Amino acid sequence: QIQLVQSGGGLVQPGGSLRLSCAVSGLNLDYWAIGWFRRAPGKGSEGVACMSSSENTIRYADSVKGRFSISRANFENTVYLQLNSLKPEDTAIYYCNARWLVYDVWGQGTQVTVSS
């Protein structure tokens, strides 16, 4: 059974940092593209960051460039999103995603709240 289990969200003050983790099981992460998305209150889903299976292509939303960093540890079957210099507008539920051919798998979501 394929599962993506997220951890690492929480409440942080503006300017703070968090690291989100996404533990993957049931698939070989070597072949899958990975990504992080978020949904803020009252807004639609936004793609935050993505990385190809070969790690040759990495893209970030303009709103997070220079502050967020996506990474993967295939030997641990884990995907990460480092969030630095957090702003109140980064408050959202964050979802990890793995894609391969027609297959598209999602984590359960984790809340990130940026507030003083």
C-alpha positions in Angstrom: 0.0 0.0 0.0 1.4 3.4 -1.0 1.4 6.0 1.8 2.8 9.5 2.3 2.8 10.4 5.9 3.6 14.0 6.8 5.0 15.6 9.9 6.6 18.8 11.1 4.0 21.5 10.9 3.0 23.8 13.7 2.8 27.3 15.0 5.8 29.6 14.3 6.4 33.4 14.7 7.1 35.5 11.6 10.7 35.2 10.5 10.9 31.7 11.9 11.6 28.3 10.3 10.1 24.9 10.0 10.9 21.7 8.3 8.2 19.5 6.9 8.8 15.8 6.3 7.0 13.3 4.1 7.7 9.7 4.8 7.0 7.6 1.7 6.2 3.8 1.7 5.1 1.4 -0.9 6.9 2.9 -3.8 10.4 3.4 -5.1 11.0 7.1 -4.7 13.9 7.0 -7.2 11.4 7.1 -10.1 8.9 9.6 -8.8 8.7 13.3 -9.1 7.9 15.1 -5.8 6.2 18.3 -4.9 4.7 20.3 -2.1 1.4 22.2 -2.4 -0.6 24.4 0.0 -4.1 25.6 0.6 -4.6 28.8 2.6 -7.9 29.7 4.3 -10.4 30.9 1.7 -8.0 30.3 -1.2 -7.3 27.6 -3.8 -4.5 25.2 -4.0 -1.0 26.6 -4.8 2.0 24.6 -6.0 4.9 25.6 -3.7 7.8 23.5 -5.0 8.5 20.5 -7.2 11.5 18.4 -8.1 11.9 15.9 -10.9 12.9 12.3 -10.2 16.4 12.9 -11.4 16.6 16.2 -9.3 17.6 18.0 -12.6 14.5 20.2 -12.4 13.5 22.1 -9.3 10.9 24.8 -9.4 9.4 27.2 -6.8 6.5 29.4 -6.6 7.5 33.1 -6.9 6.0 33.7 -3.4 8.5 31.3 -1.8 11.7 31.6 -3.9 14.7 32.2 -1.8 12.9 31.2 1.4 11.8 27.6 0.9 13.8 24.6 -0.2 12.7 21.2 -1.4 14.8 18.1 -1.0 14.6 14.3 -1.1 16.5 11.5 0.6 15.7 8.5 -1.5 17.6 6.1 0.6 15.3 7.1 3.5 12.3 7.3 1.2 11.6 10.8 2.7 10.8 14.2 1.1 11.4 17.5 2.9 10.4 21.1 2.6 12.5 23.6 4.5 10.6 26.8 5.3 12.6 29.8 6.3 11.8 33.5 6.8 8.2 32.6 7.3 5.5 35.2 6.8 1.8 35.2 8.0 0.7 34.7 4.4 2.5 31.3 4.4 -0.2 30.1 6.8 -1.8 27.1 5.1 -2.3 23.4 5.1 0.7 21.9 3.3 0.5 18.7 1.2 3.3 16.5 -0.2 2.8 14.8 -3.5 4.5 12.1 -5.5 3.9 11.5 -9.2 4.9 8.9 -11.7 3.3 8.4 -15.1 -0.4 8.5 -14.4 0.0 7.8 -10.7 -0.5 10.7 -8.3 -0.3 10.2 -4.5 -0.9 12.7 -1.7 0.0 13.1 2.0 -2.6 13.8 4.6 -1.7 17.5 5.0 -0.1 19.3 7.8 -1.0 22.7 9.2 1.5 25.6 9.2 0.5 28.7 11.1 2.7 31.8 11.1 1.6 34.3 13.7 3.0 36.4 16.5 
